[in-house]
Amino acid sequence: MKKNQTVKILVATQKKYWMPKSKMYIPMQVGAVNMKDKQGNPVDLGYQKDDIGDNISEKNPLYCELTALYWAWKNMDTDYIGLCHYRRYFGGQRSNRNPKGRVLLRREIQPMLGKYRVFLPAKRHYIIESLYSHYQHTHYIEHLYVTRGIISQKYPEYIEIYDKVLRQTSGHMFNMMIMDKELLNEYCEWLFSILFELEKKIDVRQMSNFQGRYCGRVSEIIFNVWLNYQIETGRISKDEVKILPYVYMEKVDWLKKVSRFLRAKLFHEKYEV
């Protein structure tokens, strides 16, 4: 086992925001190539941009934070690579009323590197919804039908698990993960080969900007498909997966959140910003 393994975690953002001071974190300006001010000049937040080197920065309206993941896959050389969001981080074991004081520190994860190959946020539980029905009520279910067709052609061995995952009422969401580089390479090869095909088959012209982010949303679900397949086939042991808490940096408007969820379920009102 290699000692002193290195880890870098990208923090995807499109605006200036509080960032951890630790060098383990790399603030990443996603969709940088598309960001212009009123005069048409490039916007520079002072963070690493995702339009440098091999990149898909221009696809950010479809792929969301995945343009950061793609950039890391193609351009970074470190033992572990992670992805989180400016408002949602992996958490450590410290209790603190201030969410900034609960963000995962290097000294907390360092002893676990090498022992675990995958770090994930705690599962999100929908309880009265499956992953399938929740997507059906809040987005456009054709996205999942088309995705299934692509997987059945490119990776038919995954179909049984794909169907099983969609029936689940919980999953690791948010496109948050920390993985060793070997696994990350394999996952990204699998993921983007599917999403690039999906992008060709879905017409976004009649969708709002919010609903047009379907590649990023589908990836949240199919990450669970990829992970479960690795575990069931013995590629990854359950003992090599570590679940971490996640920290949301702002107050959650639960009344608005529950209201929107119920309107989607009862009246099929699609989510919008």
C-alpha positions as CSV (number, residue, x, y, z in Angstrom):
1,M,0.0,0.0,0.0
2,K,1.4,3.4,-1.0
3,K,2.0,5.7,1.9
4,N,1.0,9.4,2.0
5,Q,-1.5,9.0,-0.8
6,T,-2.6,12.2,-2.4
7,V,-6.2,13.4,-2.6
8,K,-7.8,16.4,-4.4
9,I,-11.5,17.3,-4.2
10,L,-13.0,19.7,-6.8
11,V,-15.6,22.1,-5.5
12,A,-17.9,22.9,-8.5
13,T,-19.3,26.5,-8.6
14,Q,-20.5,29.2,-10.9
15,K,-20.2,32.1,-8.5
16,K,-17.9,33.4,-5.8
17,Y,-18.6,31.6,-2.5
18,W,-16.9,30.6,0.7
19,M,-14.3,27.9,0.0
20,P,-12.2,25.7,2.4
21,K,-8.7,26.9,2.9
22,S,-7.3,23.4,2.7
23,K,-5.1,22.7,-0.3
24,M,-7.1,19.4,-0.6
25,Y,-9.9,21.4,-2.2
26,I,-9.8,22.9,-5.7
27,P,-12.5,25.5,-6.3
28,M,-13.6,24.8,-9.9
29,Q,-15.4,27.4,-12.1
30,V,-17.7,25.1,-14.1
31,G,-19.1,26.1,-17.5
32,A,-16.3,28.7,-17.6
33,V,-16.3,28.9,-21.4
34,N,-19.9,30.1,-21.4
35,M,-19.6,32.7,-18.7
36,K,-19.6,36.2,-20.0
37,D,-20.4,39.6,-18.4
38,K,-22.8,42.1,-19.9
39,Q,-20.1,43.4,-22.2
40,G,-19.4,39.9,-23.5
41,N,-16.1,39.5,-21.6
42,P,-15.1,36.2,-20.0
43,V,-16.0,36.0,-16.3
44,D,-13.1,35.0,-14.1
45,L,-14.0,34.0,-10.5
46,G,-10.3,33.5,-9.6
47,Y,-10.8,29.7,-9.4
48,Q,-9.5,26.8,-11.6
49,K,-11.6,26.9,-14.8
50,D,-13.0,23.8,-16.5
51,D,-12.2,25.1,-20.0
52,I,-8.5,24.4,-19.8
53,G,-6.9,21.4,-21.4
54,D,-9.1,18.4,-22.4
55,N,-12.6,19.6,-21.4
56,I,-16.4,19.7,-22.0
57,S,-16.9,23.1,-20.4
58,E,-19.4,24.1,-23.1
59,K,-21.7,21.2,-22.2
60,N,-22.2,22.5,-18.6
61,P,-25.9,23.5,-19.2
62,L,-26.5,19.8,-19.8
63,Y,-23.9,18.2,-17.6
64,C,-23.8,20.5,-14.5
65,E,-21.0,19.6,-12.2
66,L,-19.9,16.7,-14.4
67,T,-17.9,19.1,-16.5
68,A,-15.6,19.3,-13.4
69,L,-15.5,15.6,-13.1
70,Y,-14.6,15.2,-16.8
71,W,-11.8,17.8,-16.4
72,A,-10.4,16.0,-13.4
73,W,-10.5,12.7,-15.2
74,K,-8.6,14.0,-18.2
75,N,-6.2,16.5,-16.6
76,M,-5.4,15.5,-13.0
77,D,-2.8,13.0,-11.7
78,T,-3.4,12.2,-8.1
79,D,-4.1,9.1,-6.1
80,Y,-7.7,10.0,-5.2
81,I,-10.0,12.5,-6.9
82,G,-13.3,13.8,-5.4
83,L,-16.2,16.1,-6.4
84,C,-18.5,18.1,-4.3
85,H,-20.4,21.4,-4.6
86,Y,-20.0,24.9,-3.2
87,R,-23.1,24.4,-1.1
88,R,-22.7,20.7,-0.3
89,Y,-19.6,19.1,1.1
90,F,-18.5,15.8,2.6
91,G,-18.5,16.1,6.4
92,G,-16.1,15.1,9.0
93,Q,-16.8,13.8,12.5
94,R,-16.7,17.1,14.3
95,S,-19.8,18.7,15.8
96,N,-20.2,22.3,15.1
97,R,-23.3,24.5,14.6
98,N,-21.5,26.3,11.8
99,P,-21.5,24.0,8.7
100,K,-18.1,25.4,7.7
101,G,-16.8,23.8,10.9
102,R,-18.1,20.3,9.8
103,V,-16.5,20.2,6.3
104,L,-14.2,17.2,5.9
105,L,-10.6,17.9,6.6
106,R,-7.5,16.3,5.1
107,R,-6.4,14.9,8.4
108,E,-9.7,13.1,8.8
109,I,-9.6,11.4,5.4
110,Q,-5.9,10.8,5.1
111,P,-5.8,7.7,7.4
112,M,-8.6,6.1,5.3
113,L,-6.9,6.4,2.0
114,G,-5.7,3.0,0.8
115,K,-8.2,1.3,3.1
116,Y,-11.2,2.5,1.2
117,R,-11.4,3.0,-2.6
118,V,-14.7,4.9,-2.7
119,F,-16.1,7.5,-0.4
120,L,-19.8,8.4,-0.9
121,P,-22.4,10.7,0.8
122,A,-25.0,9.1,2.9
123,K,-27.9,7.9,0.8
124,R,-30.9,10.1,0.0
125,H,-34.2,8.4,1.0
126,Y,-37.4,9.2,-0.9
127,I,-39.5,6.8,1.3
128,I,-42.8,7.0,-0.6
129,E,-41.1,7.3,-4.0
130,S,-38.8,5.1,-6.0
131,L,-35.9,6.6,-8.0
132,Y,-38.0,5.9,-11.1
133,S,-41.3,7.5,-9.8
134,H,-39.5,10.5,-8.3
135,Y,-37.8,11.2,-11.7
136,Q,-41.2,10.6,-13.5
137,H,-42.9,13.1,-11.3
138,T,-40.3,15.8,-11.3
139,H,-38.5,15.5,-14.7
140,Y,-39.1,13.8,-18.0
141,I,-39.2,10.0,-17.8
142,E,-38.2,9.5,-21.4
143,H,-34.7,10.4,-20.2
144,L,-34.6,7.1,-18.3
145,Y,-36.1,5.1,-21.1
146,V,-33.5,6.4,-23.6
147,T,-30.7,5.8,-21.0
148,R,-31.9,2.2,-20.6
149,G,-31.8,1.6,-24.3
150,I,-28.2,3.0,-24.5
151,I,-27.0,0.8,-21.6
152,S,-28.7,-2.3,-23.1
153,Q,-26.7,-1.8,-26.3
154,K,-23.4,-0.7,-24.9
155,Y,-23.3,-2.5,-21.5
156,P,-26.1,-5.2,-21.5
157,E,-24.6,-6.8,-18.4
158,Y,-25.8,-3.8,-16.4
159,I,-29.5,-3.9,-17.4
160,E,-30.7,-6.1,-14.6
161,I,-29.1,-3.9,-12.0
162,Y,-30.3,-0.8,-13.8
163,D,-33.9,-2.0,-13.4
164,K,-33.3,-2.9,-9.8
165,V,-31.8,0.5,-8.9
166,L,-34.8,2.3,-10.4
167,R,-37.1,0.4,-8.1
168,Q,-35.1,1.4,-5.0
169,T,-36.4,4.2,-2.8
170,S,-32.9,5.5,-2.0
171,G,-29.5,6.2,-3.6
172,H,-26.2,8.0,-3.4
173,M,-27.1,11.2,-5.1
174,F,-25.6,14.7,-5.9
175,N,-22.8,13.4,-8.1
176,M,-20.6,13.5,-5.1
177,M,-17.8,10.9,-4.7
178,I,-14.1,10.5,-3.8
179,M,-12.5,7.6,-5.6
180,D,-9.0,6.2,-6.3
181,K,-7.9,7.3,-9.7
182,E,-8.0,3.8,-11.2
183,L,-11.7,3.4,-10.4
184,L,-12.5,7.0,-11.3
185,N,-11.0,6.3,-14.8
186,E,-13.2,3.3,-15.2
187,Y,-16.3,5.0,-14.0
188,C,-15.8,8.1,-16.2
189,E,-15.2,5.9,-19.3
190,W,-18.4,4.1,-18.6
191,L,-20.4,7.2,-17.6
192,F,-19.5,9.6,-20.4
193,S,-19.8,7.0,-23.1
194,I,-23.5,6.7,-22.1
195,L,-24.1,10.4,-21.6
196,F,-22.6,11.4,-24.9
197,E,-25.1,9.1,-26.6
198,L,-27.9,10.3,-24.5
199,E,-27.2,13.9,-25.4
200,K,-27.6,13.0,-29.1
201,K,-31.0,11.4,-28.5
202,I,-32.8,14.1,-26.4
203,D,-34.1,17.3,-27.8
204,V,-33.8,20.1,-25.3
205,R,-35.4,22.8,-27.4
206,Q,-38.7,22.5,-25.7
207,M,-37.2,22.2,-22.2
208,S,-36.5,25.0,-19.7
209,N,-32.9,25.6,-18.7
210,F,-33.6,23.8,-15.4
211,Q,-35.0,20.7,-17.1
212,G,-32.3,20.8,-19.7
213,R,-29.7,19.6,-17.1
214,Y,-30.8,16.0,-17.7
215,C,-27.4,14.6,-18.2
216,G,-26.3,15.7,-14.8
217,R,-29.5,14.3,-13.2
218,V,-29.4,10.9,-15.0
219,S,-25.9,10.5,-13.9
220,E,-26.9,10.7,-10.3
221,I,-29.1,7.6,-10.8
222,I,-26.8,5.6,-13.0
223,F,-23.8,6.1,-10.6
224,N,-25.7,3.7,-8.3
225,V,-26.0,1.2,-11.2
226,W,-22.3,1.3,-11.9
227,L,-21.4,1.0,-8.2
228,N,-23.8,-1.9,-7.5
229,Y,-22.5,-3.7,-10.5
230,Q,-18.9,-3.3,-9.3
231,I,-19.9,-4.7,-5.9
232,E,-22.0,-7.6,-7.2
233,T,-19.3,-8.7,-9.5
234,G,-16.6,-8.4,-6.9
235,R,-14.7,-5.6,-8.6
236,I,-15.2,-3.6,-5.4
237,S,-15.7,-5.0,-1.9
238,K,-18.4,-3.4,0.3
239,D,-15.6,-3.0,2.8
240,E,-13.8,-0.7,0.4
241,V,-16.7,1.7,0.3
242,K,-16.9,4.4,3.1
243,I,-20.1,6.4,3.7
244,L,-19.6,9.9,4.9
245,P,-22.1,12.5,6.1
246,Y,-22.7,15.5,3.9
247,V,-22.9,19.1,5.0
248,Y,-25.3,21.6,3.4
249,M,-24.0,25.1,3.7
250,E,-27.3,27.0,3.8
251,K,-30.6,26.7,5.6
252,V,-33.1,24.4,3.8
253,D,-36.5,25.8,3.2
254,W,-38.4,22.6,4.1
255,L,-41.8,24.1,3.6
256,K,-40.9,25.0,0.0
257,K,-39.1,21.7,-0.6
258,V,-42.0,19.5,0.7
259,S,-44.6,21.6,-1.1
260,R,-42.7,21.2,-4.4
261,F,-42.4,17.5,-3.9
262,L,-46.1,17.0,-3.2
263,R,-47.1,19.1,-6.2
264,A,-44.9,17.0,-8.4
265,K,-46.2,13.7,-7.0
266,L,-49.9,14.7,-6.9
267,F,-50.3,17.0,-9.8
268,H,-47.3,16.0,-12.0
269,E,-45.9,19.5,-11.8
270,K,-42.3,19.3,-13.0
271,Y,-39.5,20.9,-10.9
272,E,-38.3,24.3,-11.9
273,V,-35.9,26.7,-10.1
